[in-house]
Structure formats: C-alpha cells, structure tokens
Amino acid sequence: MEGFLLAHGYQLGRTLGEGTYSKVKEAFSQKHQKKVAIKIIDKKEVPEDFIHKFLPRELQIVKCLNHRNIIRVHEMLKSAKGKICLVMELAEDGDIFDYVLREGPLPEPRARALFRQLVEAVWYCHDSGVVHRDLKCENALLQGNTLKLTDFDFAKQLPRDRQELSWTFCGSTAYAAPEVLQGIPHDSCKGDIWSMGIILYILLCARMPFDDTNIPQMLHQQQKGVSVPGHLGISKECQNLLRMLLEPDATLRPSIEVVSRHPWLTNP
Ligand SMILES: Nc1ncnc2c1ncn2[C@@H]1O[C@H](COP(=O)(O)OP(=O)(O)OP(=O)(O)O)[C@@H](O)[C@H]1O
C-alpha cells in the first residue's frame, strides 16, 4: 500500500482511526505540499452492497460537495490489489464527541459556534438535494475551531422534485428519528434535523437525551419529548430550539432553512 500511494505522490503517516470497513491514515501530499487524510477500504472485506450501492453513491455525492464545513474529497485511487483510497482534507483535532468527552457540557456560546457550522453544512447539503442520513458527533470533525462534516457513506441524492420518501434505516439508533426507527416512509431531510437535535443536546449536556438500549422504551421517551437537566441553566431560547429539532411528529419538525433562522442561532 505504501509503495502504491508513494507512486501517486502520498507519503503515508500515522493511523488516525478505524471504521467498520476502513482505516484512515494521515499522509503528506507532495502535489499539494500539505497533509491529507486517506481512507483505505479493502474491497475484499466489505459486503457486496457497500461496494456496489453505498460506495459509488458516496463517491458521486462527495465529489460535488464544496463547502468550508464539509471535508473535501480530493481524489479516489484504486490499487491493483483491490484497495480503494479516498484522499481527503485532513481534520487534525478529532471529532466533537471526543471534544465533549474531554470538555464536559459546553457553555452555550461555544455550543452555538459549533452548531451554527453544522447548520451551514447541512443547509448546503439539503439545498444541493443531498441528505446525509448519518449525522452524529463522531462524523463532525474539528480543524481548530472549524467544524467539518464527514462520512457520506449513507448519503443520498434526492430526485429533482425532492418528493421521495425513504423506508431505509440508516445511521445509528441513538441519533435516529422515531419515524426512521419505526420504518415508516419518511422524508430523510427531517431525519437529519432530528439527528441535529441529538447532537445539540450532547454538546450542551454531555450525555444522550434518550437511552437507546431498549428501542420500545426509547420510542416512548421520544414521544414524551426531550427534557434538559435543570442544573445546566440552559436558556429558554435554546430549549425551544431543542424541542423544535426533537419534535416527534416529522411533519411539524422544521426544515433546515427554518432552523437557520432560529433566534438562538441568529443571536450575536
Ligand atoms: N478527514 C479526516 N481527518 C482526520 N481524521 C479522520 C478523517 N476521516 C476520518 N478520520 C478518523 O478516522 C476514523 C474512521 O473514519 P471512517 O469514516 O472510516 O469510519 P467511521 O465513520 O468512524 O466508522 P464507520 O464507518 O464504522 O461508521 C474516524 O473516527 C476519525 O477519527
């Protein structure tokens, strides 16, 4: 692998992390004269539908995305030995899950600064007809103070009229909206909005809003609505935004455009 990548101008460095089907390594790009991240996928170790359905979809989508809050994919390389390498922009400061683990509940201004960037990234995606379908803290990386959304494995391009409903369960149960968990045909954009609510809750409370170890019980908790720990002193405006995002009825849940205009986010 090292020789193959070197021949393409990338000097491999340390391992940054591992996913279910991949290993991500740091590398130095001789062409760009900067460090990059390379996701290495071994075709032999992944299920057929990942190679034939999700991966081509991901590649098609990521090559069209260009936003400061989304990890840029520079190129894809295929080795003769059946490895696929995605050369990406590097985010050196970990993901926001680890950040919250380290820092504990974030003060509102810090949570707002991060969440605003997630809103920008998701707004750009939805506006381009792309739904992410796996929004979670581990997929929001940090480069200094800049949030960079990544992992478009489950992303989907919506048809031009954007009327398509989905039945597919994607992503993590802890971040899944009630309609997604129940397999009810749903608007995936509204599923993304729910997951953003879970992310905002984690930023502010450093814990999960719902316990996902028992799904029927979790569905019940979701219907009852979210409650925030009183001792954290979370403002009324922020609680209002959390309730809007974690609205169990998807038809009442706001679009990303409406979310972006919420007073908690437009506050200086
Ligand atoms: N562009 C990047 N810059 C820095 N680190 C990255 C980058 N992309 C991924 N990583 C690191 O590599 C790890 C594995 O990433 P990858 O996208 O392959 O899998 P995952 O999404 O975490 O797992 P899974 O595929 O099982 O959902 C991540 O947790 C992250 O820490």
PDBQT file of the ligand as one rigid body, heavy atoms in Angstrom, charges set to zero:
ROOT
HETATM    1  N1  LIG A 301     -10.642  13.608   7.137  1.00  0.00    +0.000 N 
HETATM    2  C1  LIG A 301     -10.260  13.113   8.310  1.00  0.00    +0.000 A 
HETATM    3  N2  LIG A 301      -9.338  13.762   9.056  1.00  0.00    +0.000 NA
HETATM    4  C2  LIG A 301      -8.952  13.257  10.255  1.00  0.00    +0.000 A 
HETATM    5  N3  LIG A 301      -9.419  12.103  10.800  1.00  0.00    +0.000 NA
HETATM    6  C3  LIG A 301     -10.333  11.427  10.091  1.00  0.00    +0.000 A 
HETATM    7  C4  LIG A 301     -10.810  11.875   8.833  1.00  0.00    +0.000 A 
HETATM    8  N4  LIG A 301     -11.720  10.996   8.371  1.00  0.00    +0.000 NA
HETATM    9  C5  LIG A 301     -11.828  10.044   9.302  1.00  0.00    +0.000 A 
HETATM   10  N5  LIG A 301     -10.978  10.274  10.340  1.00  0.00    +0.000 N 
HETATM   11  C6  LIG A 301     -10.808   9.441  11.542  1.00  0.00    +0.000 C 
HETATM   12  O1  LIG A 301     -10.842   8.086  11.173  1.00  0.00    +0.000 OA
HETATM   13  C7  LIG A 301     -11.865   7.395  11.885  1.00  0.00    +0.000 C 
HETATM   14  C8  LIG A 301     -12.531   6.373  10.957  1.00  0.00    +0.000 C 
HETATM   15  O2  LIG A 301     -13.258   7.055   9.983  1.00  0.00    +0.000 OA
HETATM   16  P1  LIG A 301     -14.273   6.354   8.985  1.00  0.00    +0.000 P 
HETATM   17  O3  LIG A 301     -15.025   7.421   8.250  1.00  0.00    +0.000 OA
HETATM   18  O4  LIG A 301     -13.552   5.359   8.171  1.00  0.00    +0.000 OA
HETATM   19  O5  LIG A 301     -15.144   5.479   9.889  1.00  0.00    +0.000 OA
HETATM   20  P2  LIG A 301     -16.322   5.818  10.886  1.00  0.00    +0.000 P 
HETATM   21  O6  LIG A 301     -17.330   6.621  10.161  1.00  0.00    +0.000 OA
HETATM   22  O7  LIG A 301     -15.779   6.429  12.142  1.00  0.00    +0.000 OA
HETATM   23  O8  LIG A 301     -16.833   4.414  11.224  1.00  0.00    +0.000 OA
HETATM   24  P3  LIG A 301     -17.966   3.615  10.483  1.00  0.00    +0.000 P 
HETATM   25  O9  LIG A 301     -17.552   3.524   9.047  1.00  0.00    +0.000 OA
HETATM   26  O10 LIG A 301     -17.928   2.336  11.206  1.00  0.00    +0.000 OA
HETATM   27  O11 LIG A 301     -19.219   4.433  10.706  1.00  0.00    +0.000 OA
HETATM   28  C9  LIG A 301     -12.800   8.466  12.379  1.00  0.00    +0.000 C 
HETATM   29  O12 LIG A 301     -13.377   8.128  13.603  1.00  0.00    +0.000 OA
HETATM   30  C10 LIG A 301     -11.911   9.690  12.527  1.00  0.00    +0.000 C 
HETATM   31  O13 LIG A 301     -11.369   9.712  13.834  1.00  0.00    +0.000 OA
ENDROOT
TORSDOF 0
